Each structure stands twice: as C-alpha cells, then as structure tokens.
C-alpha cells in the first residue's frame, strides 16, 4: 500500500469558473474538444501536460463550468481559452467568472 503524499509535495490546484456566451447551447463534449484544441495550439503538448487541465463540471442550461488547473498555469490556460472565437462554426465569447483555491468556494461564489 502506498503512503499519501505530504501536503508540501501535492499538486496545488485552482478552480477556474467560466461562462460561454453564445446564442447556441453547447454540450460538454463540444466544450471539452474546443478547450483541448485551443490549449494545445497555444501551449503545445509539453505545456498542456504541465497544466493538469480538466473540465470538472458543465452546466448546459447556464452554459457555465468549472476547470481544474495547476496553480502555476492559471494565466496560461486563461490566455489560451480567450483565443476561442467559435465552437463548431458558431460564434462564442469565453468569459472567466473567477478563480478559487477550493471547489466549494468556486461553486458558492461564481456558479
């Protein structure tokens, strides 16, 4: 059995709450695909691996979601995602609602 990592050795995450502004309602798969493509173009494979980027939640009704990102890569991910202008040929605006250190506070404050 493996021992858990000490708190000083654990990866520190930030939770980025975002909103997609568009006339069309997107599903989770479309969002994830466009995010991966944008981050891959902007940062490359090596940069993506350092971000620990993951889409945790997606609310299709409100068009809002939460991304988990490494604390050192928040600015890089924000920059990459603001470059998204369209998803599946439909115009969109990516808006960051806020960043939090805990998932609970991210949900309370920004969702």
N, C-alpha and C positions, 0 to 999 in steps of 0.2 A: 504494500500500500504506500502511496506517495504522500509526502507531507505537504500541506498547503504552503504557498509562498508567503513570505513575510510581507507586511504592508509596504515596506520600503522597496520591495522588488516587484510588486504588482504593477500592471499597466494602469495608468490613470486615464479614465475616460471622461469625455464631456458629451452631453446630450444636446444636440442641436435640433431645435424645433423649427420646422419650415412650413411654408404655405405655397401652393401652386395657384396662381391667379390665371384663370382661363374661362372661356365660355363652355368648354367641354369638361366632362367629369372623367378623370383618368383612373385606371385601376392600379393596384400595387405593382404588377408585373411591368407595366409601361413605365412607371416612375423609376423602378429599380434599374431597368435596362438603360434608360436615358442617363441616370446618375452615373452608372458604371462607365458608360461611353464617354461622358464628359470628363470624369476624373481621370480616366485612362489617357485621354488625349492631352490633358493639362499636365499631369504628373508623371505619366509613364508607369510601367509595371512596378519598378522599384519604389516609386513614390506611393503608389496605391497600397503596396504591402506594408508600408510604414504607417499608413493612416488608420488601419484596423476599422475601416469604414463598414457600417452595417445599417440597414434600414430595419429598425425595431418595430415601429408601428406605422400604420397608414389608415387614416380616416377618409374614406372615399366620399362621404357626404360633405364634410367640411373642406376637403382637399388639403388636409394638414397631416404632418407626420413627424416622426422623431428618428434622427440618425444617431448612432453611437460612433464616436470618433476619438482617436487618441488625442490627449490633451495638447500635444505639440503640433498637431496637424489641423487644428480647427480653422485657422486662417486660410490654409491651402485648400481645404475642402470647400469653404465658403466661396473662395475665388473661383474654383472650378465649377461650382454649381450655378453661380451667377452668369456664367457663359452660356447656359442653356437658354435658347431662344424659342425652340419649338420641339414638341414631342409628337411623333407620328404625323408630321406635317401640320400640326395645329400650334398656333402661336401661344406662348406661355410667358409668364413672369415668375421667376423664383424669388421668394421673399423669406428671409430668415427672421423668425419671430423672436428668437432668443437662444441663449446657450446657458446650460446649467451643469453643475457638477454631480447632481443626483437626478435619477429618473423621476422620483416622486415630485421634486420641486419643478422639474421641467413640465410635467403634466399639470400641476397646480397653476403655475404662472402663465404658461404660454398656449396650452391646448384649449 
